[in-house]
Amino acid sequence: MKLDKESLKGKLVFLGTAGARYVAFGFERQAGGLYFGFPSVNIHVDPGPGAFVHSHKKGIEPYWTDVVILSHRHLDHCADVNHILEAMTLGGKKKKGLLLCPSDCIDSDPVVLEYTRKNIDRVEVVEEGREEPLSEELTVSFPLRHVHGVETYGVAFKWREKVYSYVSDTKFFDGILSAYKDSSLLILNTTLLKPNSRIDHLSAEDAKVIVGELKPELAVLTHFGRTMLSAKPWEVALSISRETGVKVIAAYDNMILDLETLSVVRQR
């Protein structure tokens, strides 16, 4: 199912569900990030490797994009950010848009080139607790700094009395439970099947604790590493759903979610 600008409204497109370097850079799953088509603002979150191509294939023209958000500087989350910024401004011919990112994405050894930054209207540095109004009915916030080796933040959108939260890469810690407690939609980057103290990523066991505690209307697992892929993410999600009583699904590449009904749009 290809999208056009009208059918994108009120939708969330999973342009990739790859987590960790082996799956993302081994082309086992796409890593194009999340694309939120709110009615008045189009937002590309974490445009990783292939985001530019995957957007086009799904019918999403990058120049529709108004806001780009990076949760952190790791390449599976930002490898295509310069392509997207260049395309959304038509190579700088139409200066527009907002980039929200941690400071280390644009400071020393930047992942976002100064050249592409000059072509957009604003670059704003993300900090814990920051809120940014994006339209009259839409606000984005960054509730919590995560634990992930580099400066990393989760993202929450408040739209029409619902909160849509993206829990980006992190190890589990108690702050997650308070930061995302009001989420209607909870997107969890669930890279590991079992916890690993040496790896700062959530596991399926962590996801079960978070979902069971927060009880969102819908939880979506994504950003899978090899152990999750081997375990069949849809079966893991079903198990968590049965144990918590919460609807939990595993995202797949190019999945479309209706943001109002929180249901998957069946693709033709």
C-alpha positions as CSV (number, residue, x, y, z in Angstrom):
1,M,0.0,0.0,0.0
2,K,1.5,3.3,-1.1
3,L,0.5,6.5,0.6
4,D,-0.2,9.9,-0.7
5,K,-0.2,13.1,1.2
6,E,-3.8,12.9,2.1
7,S,-3.9,9.2,3.2
8,L,-0.8,9.8,5.3
9,K,-2.7,12.1,7.7
10,G,-3.3,10.5,11.1
11,K,-1.0,7.6,10.3
12,L,2.3,6.3,11.7
13,V,4.5,4.4,9.3
14,F,7.2,2.1,10.5
15,L,9.9,2.6,7.9
16,G,12.1,0.1,9.7
17,T,12.1,-2.3,12.6
18,A,15.8,-3.2,12.7
19,G,17.7,-2.9,15.9
20,A,21.4,-3.1,16.6
21,R,24.1,-3.2,14.0
22,Y,23.8,-6.8,12.8
23,V,20.2,-6.5,11.8
24,A,20.3,-2.9,10.5
25,F,23.5,-3.1,8.6
26,G,23.1,-6.7,7.6
27,F,19.9,-5.8,5.8
28,E,17.9,-8.3,7.8
29,R,15.2,-5.6,8.4
30,Q,14.8,-2.0,7.3
31,A,16.1,0.8,9.5
32,G,14.3,3.9,8.1
33,G,12.8,5.1,11.4
34,L,9.2,6.2,12.3
35,Y,7.2,8.6,10.2
36,F,4.3,10.4,11.9
37,G,1.7,12.0,9.6
38,F,-0.1,14.3,11.9
39,P,-2.8,16.3,10.0
40,S,-0.8,19.6,10.2
41,V,2.8,18.4,10.7
42,N,4.8,15.5,9.2
43,I,7.6,14.2,11.4
44,H,10.4,11.8,10.6
45,V,11.9,10.3,13.8
46,D,15.3,8.5,13.6
47,P,15.9,8.3,9.9
48,G,18.5,5.5,9.9
49,P,20.2,3.8,6.9
50,G,17.8,3.6,3.9
51,A,15.3,6.1,5.2
52,F,15.4,8.1,2.1
53,V,14.7,5.1,-0.2
54,H,12.2,3.5,2.1
55,S,10.2,6.7,2.3
56,H,10.0,6.9,-1.5
57,K,9.0,3.3,-1.9
58,K,6.2,3.8,0.6
59,G,5.0,6.8,-1.4
60,I,6.2,9.4,1.2
61,E,8.0,12.3,-0.5
62,P,10.7,13.6,1.9
63,Y,9.9,17.2,0.9
64,W,6.6,16.7,2.8
65,T,8.6,16.5,6.0
66,D,8.3,19.4,8.4
67,V,10.2,18.1,11.5
68,V,13.1,15.7,11.9
69,I,13.9,14.3,15.4
70,L,16.9,12.3,16.4
71,S,16.8,10.3,19.6
72,H,20.6,9.9,19.5
73,R,23.6,9.8,17.2
74,H,24.1,6.1,16.6
75,L,24.0,5.5,12.9
76,D,21.1,3.0,12.9
77,H,19.1,6.0,14.0
78,C,20.6,8.9,12.0
79,A,22.6,7.6,9.0
80,D,20.1,9.2,6.5
81,V,19.4,12.4,8.3
82,N,21.4,14.5,5.9
83,H,19.6,13.0,2.9
84,I,16.2,13.7,4.5
85,L,17.1,17.3,5.4
86,E,18.5,17.9,2.0
87,A,15.4,16.4,0.3
88,M,12.9,18.2,2.5
89,T,14.3,21.6,1.5
90,L,14.7,20.6,-2.2
91,G,18.4,21.0,-1.9
92,G,18.2,24.2,0.0
93,K,15.9,25.9,-2.6
94,K,13.0,26.0,-0.1
95,K,14.3,26.8,3.4
96,K,12.0,25.2,5.9
97,G,11.7,22.8,8.8
98,L,12.9,22.0,12.3
99,L,15.5,19.6,13.5
100,L,15.4,18.5,17.1
101,C,18.4,16.5,18.4
102,P,20.8,16.0,21.3
103,S,23.8,18.4,21.4
104,D,26.3,15.7,20.4
105,C,24.6,15.3,17.1
106,I,25.7,18.8,16.0
107,D,28.7,19.6,18.2
108,S,32.2,18.0,17.7
109,D,32.2,15.2,15.2
110,P,28.6,16.0,14.1
111,V,26.4,13.5,12.4
112,V,24.3,16.3,11.0
113,L,26.3,18.3,8.5
114,E,26.6,22.1,8.9
115,Y,25.8,22.3,5.2
116,T,22.4,20.7,5.6
117,R,21.6,22.5,8.8
118,K,21.9,25.9,7.0
119,N,19.1,24.9,4.7
120,I,16.5,24.5,7.4
121,D,14.7,27.1,9.5
122,R,15.7,25.9,13.0
123,V,17.9,23.6,14.9
124,E,16.9,23.0,18.5
125,V,18.9,21.0,21.1
126,V,17.0,18.4,23.0
127,E,17.2,18.2,26.8
128,E,15.4,16.2,29.4
129,G,12.0,17.7,30.1
130,R,11.9,20.0,27.0
131,E,8.6,20.6,25.3
132,E,8.1,22.1,21.9
133,P,4.8,23.1,20.4
134,L,4.6,22.0,16.8
135,S,1.0,23.2,16.0
136,E,-2.0,24.3,17.9
137,E,-3.0,20.7,18.7
138,L,0.4,19.0,18.8
139,T,3.2,19.2,21.3
140,V,6.4,17.1,21.4
141,S,8.3,16.5,24.6
142,F,11.4,14.6,25.7
143,P,10.5,13.2,29.1
144,L,13.7,11.4,30.0
145,R,17.3,11.0,29.2
146,H,17.9,7.3,28.6
147,V,20.9,5.1,29.6
148,H,22.6,4.2,26.3
149,G,26.2,5.2,26.1
150,V,25.6,8.4,24.1
151,E,23.1,11.2,24.9
152,T,19.7,9.6,24.2
153,Y,16.1,10.7,24.7
154,G,12.7,9.2,24.4
155,V,10.0,11.2,22.5
156,A,6.4,11.8,23.4
157,F,3.7,13.5,21.2
158,K,0.6,14.9,22.8
159,W,-2.2,15.1,20.2
160,R,-6.0,15.2,20.7
161,E,-5.8,14.3,24.3
162,K,-3.6,11.2,23.7
163,V,0.1,10.7,24.3
164,Y,2.1,8.7,21.8
165,S,5.4,7.7,23.3
166,Y,8.6,6.3,21.6
167,V,10.9,4.7,24.1
168,S,14.2,4.8,22.1
169,D,17.3,2.8,23.0
170,T,18.0,2.4,26.7
171,K,18.7,-0.1,29.4
172,F,15.9,-0.7,31.8
173,F,15.7,1.6,34.8
174,D,12.8,2.7,37.1
175,G,12.6,6.2,35.6
176,I,11.0,4.8,32.5
177,L,7.9,3.8,34.5
178,S,7.2,7.3,35.7
179,A,8.3,9.1,32.5
180,Y,5.9,7.3,30.2
181,K,3.0,6.6,32.5
182,D,0.4,8.6,30.6
183,S,1.0,6.9,27.2
184,S,-1.9,5.8,25.1
185,L,0.5,4.3,22.5
186,L,3.8,3.0,23.8
187,I,6.5,2.1,21.2
188,L,9.3,0.1,22.8
189,N,12.7,-0.5,21.2
190,T,12.9,-4.1,22.2
191,T,16.3,-5.3,20.9
192,L,17.0,-8.3,23.1
193,L,15.1,-11.4,24.0
194,K,16.8,-11.7,27.4
195,P,18.4,-9.0,29.5
196,N,22.2,-8.6,29.0
197,S,24.0,-6.4,31.5
198,R,26.7,-5.5,29.0
199,I,24.2,-4.1,26.4
200,D,22.2,-1.0,27.0
201,H,19.0,-2.1,25.3
202,L,15.6,-3.2,26.5
203,S,14.7,-6.9,26.4
204,A,11.4,-8.6,26.0
205,E,11.4,-9.3,29.8
206,D,11.9,-5.5,30.4
207,A,9.1,-4.8,27.9
208,K,6.7,-7.1,29.8
209,V,7.5,-5.2,33.1
210,I,7.0,-1.8,31.4
211,V,3.7,-2.8,29.7
212,G,2.4,-4.5,32.7
213,E,3.0,-1.4,34.9
214,L,1.9,1.3,32.5
215,K,-1.1,-0.4,30.8
216,P,-1.2,1.7,27.6
217,E,-4.0,1.3,25.2
218,L,-1.6,-0.3,22.7
219,A,2.1,-1.3,23.0
220,V,4.2,-1.9,19.9
221,L,7.5,-3.7,20.0
222,T,10.1,-2.8,17.4
223,H,13.9,-2.3,16.8
224,F,14.7,-6.0,16.9
225,G,18.0,-7.6,17.3
226,R,18.8,-11.1,16.2
227,T,17.7,-12.8,19.4
228,M,14.3,-11.2,19.0
229,L,14.0,-12.1,15.3
230,S,14.9,-15.7,16.1
231,A,12.2,-15.9,18.7
232,K,9.6,-14.5,16.3
233,P,8.6,-11.1,17.6
234,W,4.9,-11.6,16.9
235,E,4.9,-14.6,19.2
236,V,6.9,-12.7,21.9
237,A,4.3,-9.8,21.6
238,L,1.4,-12.3,22.0
239,S,3.0,-13.8,25.1
240,I,3.4,-10.4,26.7
241,S,-0.1,-9.5,25.8
242,R,-1.5,-12.6,27.4
243,E,0.5,-12.1,30.6
244,T,-0.3,-8.4,31.0
245,G,-3.8,-8.1,29.6
246,V,-2.6,-5.3,27.3
247,K,-2.8,-5.3,23.6
248,V,0.8,-5.8,22.4
249,I,1.9,-6.2,18.8
250,A,5.2,-6.6,17.0
251,A,5.9,-4.0,14.3
252,Y,7.0,-5.1,10.8
253,D,8.6,-3.2,8.1
254,N,6.2,-0.6,6.4
255,M,3.5,-1.3,8.9
256,I,0.9,1.5,9.1
257,L,-0.9,2.4,12.3
258,D,-3.9,4.6,12.5
259,L,-3.1,7.2,15.2
260,E,-6.8,7.8,16.2
261,T,-8.0,4.2,16.4
262,L,-4.6,2.7,17.3
263,S,-5.2,-0.1,14.8
264,V,-3.1,-1.5,12.0
265,V,-4.1,-0.4,8.6
266,R,-4.5,-3.5,6.5
267,Q,-2.3,-3.1,3.4
268,R,-3.5,-4.1,-0.1
